[in-house]
Amino acid sequence: MLSRTTPSRRTFLAAGAGATLALGLAAPARAQGRSPFGRYGSPSARLTERTLYVHPGGLGDHTTVQAAVNAVSGAGYTLVVAPGTYRETVAVGVDRTEMTWIGASGDPRDVVVVYDNANGTPKPGGGTYGTTGSATTTVQADGFTARSITFANDFLRADHPEITGTQAVAVKVQGDRSAFVECRFLGHQDTLYADSIALGTFARQYYRDCHVEGDVDFVFGRATAVFERCHFRALSRTDLATAPYGFVFAPSTALANPRGYLVTHGRVSSAAPDAYYKLARPWVPGSDTTARPMLTVRDTRLAAGIDAVAPYTNMADAYPWQSQRFAEYRNTGPGAVISVPENRPQLSPGEAESATREAYLGDWTPWKGC
């Protein structure tokens, strides 16, 4: 949860582009008379025949993102999304490949796709959504790219004390070659689900210059994912009196996958007291008890909110973190201080040569188009 002196996430999102207090950012200036689609054309001046325009007030081809996705037939479509808050769930199926979403203003604070389902939220007709079903946005198609968009789940524990399953996913990404550039991912528990479509499928994902925030396991899953120059923000909480408040990463990498999560040239900050967050814990799900979670954090600044003495912990004692593939290299900041070496496994310089975006993503080079 946010602190009592900070507006709730729902207040922040409902207020639209100008309500940026949750991140301490100033609202961008607006040019009068500009097209809501900026430099990306319009329905009357379409960039290509496979460009669709989304505007909440009816100035585009569609008023919701899901309606635009549903209108797509085939590969290679682009959705240009005008500024606004789109309160809806969105699913991009496996057949809508090579799709691109662009936030028209170029500022991710302006385009927000948000909903508030949680794991334990009752479904119409019975049952609950579960963690996967809680996702505001689900991307299963290969070749998906998003630029300058906020993906959010604004479920709040304080609003629903009757719900015990508080996992609430902002986006679940399962497709191979999925790229997110200058995007934001806002939530609390299980914000960003970087996963794959099936256990035996190794999905490659790339996140650059993104902002991710939450509290419990807020980046998790079994994808091969590179996070380059990203900011991970661990939130404060008022419902817990003692540490730990939560965990930043919870990878569930399959044993056969030689590459899990790579965090490089980023930063981890925290609104919580010093040492109240663990950097990671391994997730070995019941659906894959042979998983061997992998996380490498390198050349990244770790704030004092990270427990430098014991940055890793177990999710289940049957799968101790020491048996997983966790490592660090050349990190800085108070949360990176090595006071107990056995608690901070480090790569050697030689090992670090293979902990790169090129090694993780192979023949796919999404950074060249950034």
N, C-alpha and C positions, 0 to 999 in steps of 0.2 A: 504494500500500500504506500501511497504517498504520505508524507508527513501531514500533520493536522494543519500546518500553516500553508500548505500548498493546495491549489484547487484540485478537485478530483479529476481523474482522467476523462470522465464523461463530460464534465464542465468544460475542460480544455478542448475536447473534440467538437462539442456542440457549438462552441463559439466560433469555430471556423478558422480561417487562415490567420487572423490577427491574434488568436489566443495561443501564444507561444511560451507562456510562463513555465510549462512543465520542463522545457529544455533550456530556459534562460536565454532565449534568442529573441531578437527584435523582429517584428513583422516586416516583410519586404515592402518597399515602396511600390505603389501601383501607378501605372501610366494611364491617364484618362483616355477613353475611347479606343483602347486596344482590343483586338479580337480576343475572345476567350481562349482561342487555340494558338495564340502567339504566332510564331514563325512556321507553324506546321500546317498552314492552309485552313480550309474550312469545307463544309459540305458543298459550297458553290465553287470552291477552288481547291479541289481534292488533289493531294500530292500524287497519289497513285490510285488505281482502281481498287487496290486492296488496303486502302486507308479508311478507317471508320472513325467518326467523331462522337464523343460522349459529353453531354452537357446536362446538368441537373435541371435546368430551366427550359429545355426543349430547343436550344439553338444548334444541336448536333443531330446526328443520325439516330441517337438513342439517348435515353435519360438515365439509364443504369448501365453499369459495367457488364453485368451478366447478360443483359439484352444484347449488347454488342458482341459478346462472346458467342451467344447463341446464333447470331446472324452470320457468323463466319463459316464458310465451307471450304475446306482445303487448308493448305499450308501458306505461311508467309504473310499473314495479315498484321497490320499495325493499328492499334487503338490509341488515338490521341484523346487524353482525358482532361477536360477543362477543370479549373479550380472548383472545389466543392467538397462536401462531406457526403460520401456515398454509403448510407447505412444499409448494408445488404451482405449476404454471403455470395461468394463467387466461386465457380468451379470451372477449371480449364481441363477438359477431357483429353485423353491420349491422342485423339484424332486431330486436334487443333495445334499442329506442330509449327515451330518457327514463328511463334507469335511474339509481338513486341507491344508493350504498354509504355506510353510516354506521358508523364505529367506535363501538361502544356506550358506551365509557367517556368519550368526549370527549377522550382523550389519545392521539395517534397512536403513541406508544411502546408502547401496549398491544396493538395489532392490527397484525400484521406478515404481509404476503404476500410470500413469498421463495422463490427457487430459484437454481440456480447454473450454468445453461447459459451458454456463451460462443460466440462466432462459430465458433471452431475445435473445439468439443466434438463428438465423433463421435455421429452419430445411429444409432439402431437400424436396421439394414438398409442402412447405408452413407451416406457423405457426412457433412457437418457442418451445424450449425444455421444458420450465417450470422448476420449482425448482427440482422436482423429476427426470425429464428427463436429467437434467444437470449432474447427478452423474457420476463420472468417474467409480466407482465400485458400483454395486448394489447387495446386498446379501439378498435373500429371503428364502433360505433354512435354516432349523433348524440344530443345531449342528455344525455350522461353526467355525473354529479356524484359526487364522492367527498369525504367529510369525515372528518378525524381518523383516517387510515389511513397506515401505512408500506408503501411499495412498495420492494422491495429485490432486488438480485442480489448474492449473496455469493460469486461466483466470485473466487478469489484467484490471481494469477499465480504466487506462490511455491508453491502447491499443485500447479500443473500446468505445469511448465517445458516439457513436450512440446507445449503448445498455443501457437501463434504468433498466432492470431487471437483477441486478448484482449478484443475488444469484448463487453460483457456488459450488456444492457439491463435495467433494472428495470421500466420501463413504456414501451410504445409507444402513443401516443395519436394516432388518425387521424380521429376523428369531429368534426363541427362542433358548436359550443356545448358544449365539454367544460370542466368547471370542477372545480378541486381547491382545497379550503379546509382550511387547517391540516393538510396532509399532509406526509409526509417521503418523499424519494426517495434511496435509499442504493445506492451502487455505486462503481465505479472508472472504467472507460472506457465512455463512451456510456450514462450512467445514465438520463437522461430524453430520450426520443425524441419530441419534439413535432412531429408530422408531419401529413400529410393522406392521404386514402384513394387519391388519384390526382393526377397531376401538374397537371391542370387544375382541381383542386378546392381552394378556399381555405378551410381549416378554421380556425375561430376557437376559441381556447382561453384560459382565464383561470385563473391560479394566484395565490392570495392567502394570505399568512401561512404560506408553505410553506418547508421546508428541503430543499435539494438539495446533495448532496455527491458528489465524485468527483475524477478527475485529468485524463483526456484527453477533450476534447470532451464534457464531461458534461451539457451541454444542447445538443441539436442537432436539425436537421430543418427542414422547409419550412412549418410552420404559421404562421398569424398568431396570436401568443401574447403575452399581457400577463402579466407577473410583477410583482405589486404587493405590496410589503412582504415580499418573500421574502429568505431568507438562502442564499447560495451559499458552500459551504465547500470550498476546494481542499485536498486531503489531502497529507500529506507522503509521500515515497517513499524506500525504501532500496535500490531496484534501479538508481537513476540517480545518477551522481556530479556531474553538471553540469546547469545550467539549459538549456532550460526543462523543468520537470517535466510541464507540460501546459497545457491551454487550457480556459477555463471554457465559452465559447460557440462553437458551430460551426453557424451558420444556413445553410440552403440554399434560401432564398426564391426562388420562381420569378420570372422577369423580369416577367411580367404582373401579379404581385401587388404592390400599392402599400404593403402593410404586412407586416413581418416580425416580429421579436422586439422587444418593448418592456419594458425593466426600469425600474421606477419606485419610488422611495422604499424601496429595499432596501439590502442590504449584501453585500459580498463579503469573506470572511475567508479566512485561510490558515494551515495548520499547517506550511507549508514556509518555508525561509529567504526573506529579503526578495528581491523581484524574480524569483523562480523560476517564476512563472506569467504567461502571457499572458492578457489579458482575452478575446481572441477570435481566431479565424482563419476565413476563409470556406470553406465546403464547396461545391464545384461538382461534384456527382456525375456519374459517367459516363452515368447515365440522363437527365441534363438539363444538358448542357454550356452551355446558355444561361442558367442560373441566375444571379441577381445578389443574393447574400446581403445581408440587411438586419438590422441590430441598432442600437437606440438605448438607451443607458444614461443615465438622468437621475436627479438628486436622490438619488443612491446613494453610500454610503460604500465606498470601495475601500481595503482594507488594504494593508500594506507588501508582502505576498506578490505583488501585481500589479506587473509591470514598468512603472513610470511613464514611463520614457524611451521604450520601444518596446512598448506594450501589445498591438499587433496584429502578426500575422505571416501569411505565406502558407501554405496547405496545399499548393498547387501553384504554381510560379512562373508558369505560364501564366495564372493567375487572381489577379493581385496584389490585396492587400486594399485598396489605394488606389482600385481601380476598382469597389469594391463600395459598399454603402450603410451605412457605419458612422458613427456619430455619438455625441456625448456632450453633456450639458448639466447644469451646476451640480452636478457630482459633488464629493465631499469625501474627505478622508483621504489618507494618504501615497501610495497607489497612483493618486491622481487628479491629482497635481501636474503641471502643464503646463510642462515644461522644454524640450521640443522641439515647438513648436506644430504643425508639419506631421505629426507622428505622433499628434496628438490632435484630429481633426476635431470642431468644436463647432457645435451648432445656434445660430442667432440666436434672440433672444426671439420673433420672429415665427414662425420655423419650429417652435419649441417648442410653440406653441399648437395645432399639429396632432399633436403627439406625446403623446397622451393615451389613456386607456383608451376614452373615448367615441368618439374618432376611429377607433381600431383595431377596435372591436367593433360599431360601428354600432347597429342597433336591438336588439341583445342586451345586456342590462344585468344580468349575474349578480351584481354586487356588491350589488344591492338586496336579495338574499335571504341575504346573509352574516350 
